[in-house]
Amino acid sequence: MPLGTYKEAVSARSTDSKILDVSQDGGIVSALLCYAIDEGIIEGAVVAGTPDDDWRPIPTVVTSSDEVIAAAGTKYSMSPTLSALKDAVRQNGLEKVGVVATPCQVQGLRKAKAYPFTRFVTEKVNLIIGIYCMENFPMASLDTFATSKLGFDSLTEASKMDIGKGKFWLTKDGEDKGLAIKETHG
């Protein structure tokens, strides 16, 4: 069982145009978070937030659909997302928290939920959304892809990153430039 224990596996896509405009692969994670917040299932969530101009992901606590949408999109460098869980509970006072995390982070969170000394934080987690982790790169590699391989002056010029059709894509001024995935390894 490569996915572990599950009840059902589905393929889905958001129908919300605001989400689709900023999403990476159909916006289903953003749609689920917006729904969970709007319906009171959670009060907020811990996500890999919007990067600064340098594209470094920032662990962020979101408490509204607008904040979820602002943080949408895949970040292709690791985010220490779980580091914001304590802030969600203590600084933001959230009693029902959602978490979006990579498989290794979900595994760590599940283990933390099993230990009594972390319960003051982990017992407040009501929703965990695990996302696939297919590719992630050190920030220096992303900068190299942009400057040396794709002709950008700097990674900060990119308005979007994506991986699809066997390529790593950067978008600048509405124009996509791609680098074969096999050229990113090494």
C-alpha positions as CSV (number, residue, x, y, z in Angstrom):
1,M,0.0,0.0,0.0
2,P,2.1,3.0,-1.2
3,L,-0.4,5.6,0.2
4,G,-0.9,4.0,3.6
5,T,-4.4,3.5,5.0
6,Y,-7.2,5.4,3.2
7,K,-10.9,5.2,2.6
8,E,-11.0,6.4,-1.0
9,A,-8.8,8.1,-3.6
10,V,-10.2,10.6,-5.9
11,S,-9.1,13.1,-8.5
12,A,-10.7,16.6,-8.1
13,R,-10.5,20.1,-9.4
14,S,-11.8,23.4,-7.9
15,T,-14.7,25.1,-9.6
16,D,-14.0,28.5,-8.0
17,S,-12.4,30.8,-10.6
18,K,-10.6,32.9,-8.0
19,I,-8.8,29.7,-6.8
20,L,-8.2,28.4,-10.3
21,D,-6.6,31.7,-11.3
22,V,-3.8,31.3,-8.7
23,S,-3.6,27.5,-8.2
24,Q,-1.1,25.1,-9.5
25,D,-2.8,21.8,-10.2
26,G,-6.5,22.4,-10.0
27,G,-6.6,24.2,-6.7
28,I,-8.2,21.3,-4.7
29,V,-6.1,22.0,-1.6
30,S,-7.1,25.6,-1.5
31,A,-10.7,24.7,-2.2
32,L,-10.7,22.3,0.7
33,L,-9.2,24.8,3.1
34,C,-11.6,27.5,2.0
35,Y,-14.6,25.2,2.5
36,A,-13.3,24.0,5.9
37,I,-12.8,27.6,7.1
38,D,-16.1,28.9,5.7
39,E,-18.0,25.9,7.2
40,G,-16.3,26.2,10.6
41,I,-14.6,22.8,10.4
42,I,-11.4,24.7,11.1
43,E,-10.7,28.3,12.3
44,G,-7.4,28.5,10.3
45,A,-4.6,26.5,8.8
46,V,-0.9,26.3,8.7
47,V,0.4,26.5,5.1
48,A,3.6,27.1,3.1
49,G,2.8,30.8,2.6
50,T,3.5,33.2,-0.2
51,P,7.2,33.6,-0.7
52,D,8.9,36.9,-0.6
53,D,10.5,38.1,-3.9
54,D,13.2,35.5,-3.4
55,W,10.7,32.6,-3.6
56,R,11.6,31.2,-0.2
57,P,8.4,29.6,1.3
58,I,7.3,31.1,4.6
59,P,5.3,29.1,7.1
60,T,2.0,31.0,7.5
61,V,-1.2,30.9,9.5
62,V,-4.2,31.7,7.4
63,T,-7.6,32.3,8.9
64,S,-9.8,33.3,5.9
65,S,-10.5,32.2,2.4
66,D,-8.8,35.3,1.0
67,E,-5.7,34.4,2.9
68,V,-5.8,30.8,1.7
69,I,-6.1,32.1,-1.9
70,A,-3.2,34.6,-1.4
71,A,-1.0,31.7,-0.2
72,A,-2.0,29.3,-3.1
73,G,0.4,27.7,-5.4
74,T,3.2,25.1,-5.2
75,K,6.5,26.1,-3.7
76,Y,9.4,24.0,-5.0
77,S,11.6,24.4,-2.0
78,M,11.0,23.0,1.4
79,S,9.0,25.0,3.9
80,P,9.3,24.4,7.6
81,T,5.5,24.5,7.7
82,L,5.0,22.7,11.0
83,S,7.1,25.4,12.8
84,A,4.0,27.6,12.6
85,L,1.7,25.2,14.3
86,K,2.5,26.4,17.8
87,D,1.9,30.0,16.6
88,A,-1.5,29.0,15.2
89,V,-2.5,27.7,18.6
90,R,-0.8,30.1,21.0
91,Q,-0.5,33.5,19.2
92,N,-3.6,33.1,17.0
93,G,-5.6,31.2,19.7
94,L,-7.0,28.7,17.2
95,E,-8.9,25.8,18.7
96,K,-9.5,24.0,15.3
97,V,-6.5,24.0,13.0
98,G,-5.8,22.6,9.6
99,V,-2.4,21.7,8.3
100,V,-1.1,21.4,4.7
101,A,2.1,19.4,4.7
102,T,4.4,17.1,2.7
103,P,4.4,13.4,3.5
104,C,7.4,13.5,5.8
105,Q,5.9,16.5,7.7
106,V,2.6,14.6,8.0
107,Q,4.4,11.6,9.4
108,G,6.1,13.8,11.9
109,L,2.8,15.4,12.9
110,R,1.1,12.0,13.3
111,K,4.0,10.9,15.6
112,A,3.7,14.2,17.6
113,K,0.0,13.5,18.1
114,A,0.9,10.2,19.7
115,Y,3.0,11.8,22.5
116,P,1.2,13.4,25.5
117,F,3.7,16.2,25.9
118,T,2.8,17.7,22.6
119,R,-1.0,17.4,23.0
120,F,-1.6,21.1,23.9
121,V,-0.8,21.9,20.3
122,T,-1.5,18.7,18.3
123,E,-5.0,18.0,19.8
124,K,-6.2,21.2,18.1
125,V,-5.4,19.8,14.6
126,N,-8.7,18.9,13.0
127,L,-7.7,18.6,9.4
128,I,-4.5,17.3,7.8
129,I,-4.0,17.6,4.0
130,G,-1.0,15.8,2.7
131,I,0.3,16.9,-0.6
132,Y,2.6,14.9,-2.9
133,C,6.2,15.7,-2.8
134,M,7.6,15.0,-6.3
135,E,10.3,17.6,-6.7
136,N,11.9,20.1,-4.4
137,F,15.1,22.1,-4.7
138,P,17.5,24.1,-2.6
139,M,17.0,27.8,-3.1
140,A,20.5,28.0,-4.7
141,S,19.4,25.5,-7.4
142,L,16.2,27.4,-8.2
143,D,18.3,30.5,-8.6
144,T,20.7,28.6,-10.9
145,F,17.8,27.3,-13.0
146,A,16.5,30.8,-13.5
147,T,19.8,32.6,-14.2
148,S,22.1,30.0,-15.8
149,K,19.6,27.8,-17.6
150,L,16.6,30.0,-18.4
151,G,18.2,33.4,-19.0
152,F,16.6,35.4,-16.2
153,D,18.7,38.1,-14.5
154,S,17.4,36.8,-11.1
155,L,14.8,34.3,-9.7
156,T,12.9,37.4,-8.4
157,E,11.8,38.1,-12.0
158,A,9.6,35.0,-12.0
159,S,5.9,35.4,-11.3
160,K,5.1,31.7,-11.2
161,M,6.8,28.3,-11.0
162,D,5.4,25.0,-12.2
163,I,6.4,21.5,-13.1
164,G,4.5,19.9,-16.0
165,K,5.0,18.1,-19.3
166,G,8.4,16.9,-18.2
167,K,9.7,20.4,-17.5
168,F,10.3,22.9,-14.7
169,W,8.7,26.1,-15.8
170,L,9.2,29.8,-14.8
171,T,6.9,32.5,-15.9
172,K,7.9,36.1,-16.5
173,D,5.7,38.8,-18.0
174,G,3.2,36.1,-19.1
175,E,5.9,34.1,-21.0
176,D,6.8,30.6,-19.9
177,K,10.3,29.3,-20.1
178,G,10.9,25.6,-19.5
179,L,13.9,23.4,-18.4
180,A,13.7,19.6,-18.8
181,I,13.3,17.9,-15.4
182,K,16.3,15.7,-16.2
183,E,18.4,18.8,-16.4
184,T,17.4,19.8,-12.9
185,H,19.0,16.7,-11.4
186,G,22.6,16.8,-10.6
